[in-house]
């Protein structure tokens, strides 16, 4: 039986709702039968500069995510009729259907005059939270350059049929409104409190939860809930357990390392950053950080690592220009951050050395004792690890 997805302007298409995370959308795409090939596009040099896009060519649909929040902000059906779509009880797109300007206008109701792109000769009809695109023949271009003219019927008596369709938040498809996260407390800012005398504590700003080094698993569970999984650390050469173990919180973008004495020794904050512009041709993750989409993004903020007032704040976006306090020109490369931090030590390199491995190496910098930053080859931060050695100096 063919799928029929419902259109809810400003909200969703079928099971895909605005405000979903990258992991949510990938999960829904991969569970479909048969599983289609997908492509993932993002900026290699500056991962937070433009939207992250997941493309499903066999469905003719793209999902656009804000690069910073990693939330779904728009859905574009760029090839209509590959998926059946309905509005309320009326089929709009599907096999054998032609969604004409007149039928769309009658179904969705009156609206303000749309916009005509003279370069592409495409007329866009806008409603709150959605828009339809219609091709206009070149000979009628001059007629529709005036925005108050609706192409209900072309001079030759035909009515144009929609070639694409989008949903988004608000009334402007070029600047969609930020969506409300579907998950409660998603992208909650996690502020790492560092001082010369106190234990390192992470404060979840919105949910008012706290996480401190030295806590027991029971104390952590009372704040964060039960972990999604547990991983027991082993010695690499003989695979014997060390007694250390991780509790994984992918929904929070966290990994927590406990000692054999059941005290929290390390907090790993993950950014879920893509690492390359490579495009996948199968329904898998493209060339990027090896844990891309395995964790949601942790929106951390680490301040006052030292008493020096010019010491930069560290956030997931640090390498792409948010360190404005250090230099009037702004910091854009990890090498600039190292200079601002006074970090000259060589990094530890993590690379499995396999030519078939699609993931690049990671570089671990100890910027101050107890704070290790994992950096990808494109200068983006992949994770920050906080441990007991961290103190404000």
KAZI-V490512 format. One record per backbone hydrogen bond with DSSP energy under -0.5 kcal/mol. CO is the residue of the C=O (numbers start at 1). NH is the residue of the N-H. E is the energy in kcal/mol with one decimal. If there is no record, write none. Layout:
co & nh & e
CO & NH & E
CO & NH & E
This chain:
co & nh & e
3 & 84 & -0.8
5 & 86 & -2.6
6 & 8 & -0.6
6 & 14 & -2.7
8 & 11 & -2.5
8 & 12 & -2.0
11 & 18 & -3.1
12 & 8 & -2.6
13 & 16 & -2.1
15 & 17 & -0.8
16 & 13 & -2.3
17 & 20 & -1.6
19 & 182 & -1.7
20 & 72 & -2.8
21 & 25 & -2.0
22 & 26 & -2.5
23 & 27 & -2.2
24 & 28 & -2.0
25 & 29 & -2.4
26 & 30 & -2.4
27 & 31 & -1.4
29 & 32 & -0.9
39 & 55 & -3.2
41 & 53 & -2.3
46 & 49 & -2.3
52 & 65 & -3.2
53 & 41 & -2.9
53 & 55 & -0.5
54 & 63 & -2.8
55 & 39 & -2.5
55 & 57 & -0.6
56 & 59 & -1.5
56 & 60 & -1.2
56 & 61 & -1.4
60 & 78 & -1.2
60 & 79 & -1.6
61 & 56 & -2.7
62 & 76 & -2.6
63 & 54 & -2.5
64 & 73 & -2.9
64 & 74 & -1.5
65 & 52 & -2.0
66 & 70 & -2.1
70 & 22 & -0.8
71 & 66 & -2.4
72 & 19 & -2.1
73 & 169 & -0.7
74 & 64 & -2.8
75 & 77 & -0.5
75 & 167 & -2.2
76 & 62 & -2.9
76 & 78 & -1.0
77 & 165 & -2.0
79 & 82 & -0.8
83 & 81 & -0.5
84 & 5 & -2.8
85 & 92 & -3.3
85 & 93 & -1.7
86 & 7 & -3.0
86 & 88 & -0.5
87 & 90 & -2.0
90 & 87 & -3.0
93 & 85 & -2.0
94 & 97 & -2.1
98 & 100 & -1.4
99 & 162 & -3.4
100 & 104 & -2.5
101 & 105 & -2.5
102 & 106 & -2.3
103 & 107 & -2.1
104 & 108 & -3.0
105 & 109 & -1.5
115 & 117 & -0.5
115 & 124 & -3.3
116 & 118 & -0.8
117 & 121 & -2.0
117 & 122 & -1.1
121 & 136 & -2.7
122 & 117 & -2.6
123 & 125 & -0.5
123 & 134 & -2.8
124 & 115 & -1.9
124 & 126 & -0.6
125 & 132 & -2.3
127 & 129 & -0.6
127 & 130 & -1.7
129 & 10 & -1.9
129 & 168 & -1.8
130 & 127 & -3.0
131 & 166 & -2.3
132 & 125 & -2.9
133 & 163 & -2.7
133 & 164 & -1.0
134 & 123 & -3.4
137 & 140 & -1.9
138 & 141 & -1.7
140 & 144 & -1.0
141 & 144 & -0.7
141 & 145 & -0.5
142 & 145 & -0.7
145 & 147 & -0.6
146 & 149 & -1.7
148 & 150 & -0.6
150 & 152 & -1.8
151 & 160 & -0.5
154 & 157 & -2.8
158 & 154 & -3.9
160 & 101 & -2.6
161 & 135 & -0.7
163 & 80 & -0.7
164 & 133 & -2.3
165 & 77 & -3.7
166 & 131 & -2.1
167 & 75 & -2.1
169 & 177 & -2.2
170 & 129 & -1.9
171 & 173 & -0.6
172 & 175 & -0.7
183 & 186 & -1.8
185 & 188 & -1.5
189 & 191 & -0.7
189 & 205 & -2.9
190 & 192 & -0.6
190 & 301 & -2.4
191 & 193 & -0.7
191 & 203 & -2.8
192 & 194 & -0.7
192 & 303 & -1.0
193 & 201 & -1.6
195 & 392 & -1.1
198 & 195 & -0.5
200 & 213 & -2.1
201 & 193 & -3.7
201 & 203 & -0.5
202 & 204 & -0.5
202 & 211 & -2.1
203 & 191 & -2.6
203 & 205 & -0.8
204 & 208 & -1.5
209 & 204 & -3.1
211 & 202 & -3.7
212 & 215 & -1.6
215 & 264 & -2.4
216 & 220 & -2.3
217 & 221 & -2.7
218 & 222 & -1.8
219 & 223 & -0.7
220 & 223 & -1.0
220 & 224 & -3.3
221 & 225 & -1.8
229 & 248 & -2.6
231 & 233 & -0.6
231 & 246 & -3.8
233 & 242 & -2.2
233 & 243 & -0.6
235 & 239 & -2.3
240 & 235 & -2.7
244 & 233 & -1.6
244 & 243 & -0.5
245 & 258 & -3.2
246 & 231 & -2.3
247 & 256 & -2.5
248 & 228 & -2.4
248 & 229 & -0.9
249 & 252 & -1.5
249 & 253 & -0.8
249 & 254 & -2.2
250 & 296 & -3.0
253 & 270 & -2.6
254 & 249 & -2.8
255 & 268 & -3.0
256 & 247 & -2.6
256 & 258 & -0.5
257 & 265 & -3.1
257 & 266 & -1.5
258 & 245 & -1.8
259 & 262 & -2.3
263 & 259 & -2.2
264 & 214 & -2.4
265 & 388 & -0.8
266 & 257 & -2.2
267 & 269 & -0.6
267 & 386 & -2.7
268 & 255 & -1.7
268 & 270 & -0.5
269 & 384 & -2.1
270 & 298 & -2.9
273 & 289 & -0.7
282 & 284 & -2.6
289 & 292 & -2.2
291 & 294 & -2.0
291 & 295 & -0.8
297 & 299 & -0.6
298 & 300 & -1.7
299 & 190 & -2.4
300 & 316 & -0.5
301 & 192 & -2.3
301 & 303 & -0.6
302 & 314 & -2.2
305 & 393 & -0.8
308 & 311 & -1.9
313 & 315 & -0.5
314 & 302 & -2.6
315 & 318 & -1.7
316 & 381 & -0.5
317 & 320 & -2.2
317 & 322 & -0.7
318 & 321 & -1.1
318 & 323 & -0.6
322 & 324 & -1.9
323 & 327 & -0.7
323 & 331 & -0.6
327 & 330 & -1.3
331 & 321 & -0.9
331 & 323 & -0.5
333 & 336 & -0.6
333 & 337 & -1.7
334 & 338 & -2.7
335 & 339 & -1.8
336 & 340 & -2.2
337 & 341 & -2.5
338 & 342 & -1.3
338 & 343 & -2.6
342 & 344 & -0.7
348 & 364 & -3.2
349 & 351 & -0.6
350 & 362 & -2.1
354 & 357 & -1.1
361 & 377 & -0.5
362 & 350 & -3.0
363 & 365 & -0.6
363 & 375 & -3.2
364 & 348 & -2.3
365 & 367 & -1.0
365 & 373 & -2.9
368 & 371 & -2.3
370 & 387 & -2.0
371 & 367 & -1.4
371 & 368 & -1.0
372 & 374 & -0.5
372 & 385 & -2.9
373 & 365 & -2.8
373 & 375 & -0.6
374 & 382 & -3.0
374 & 383 & -1.1
375 & 363 & -2.7
376 & 379 & -1.9
380 & 376 & -2.8
382 & 271 & -2.2
382 & 272 & -0.5
383 & 374 & -2.9
384 & 269 & -3.1
385 & 372 & -2.3
386 & 267 & -2.5
387 & 390 & -2.0
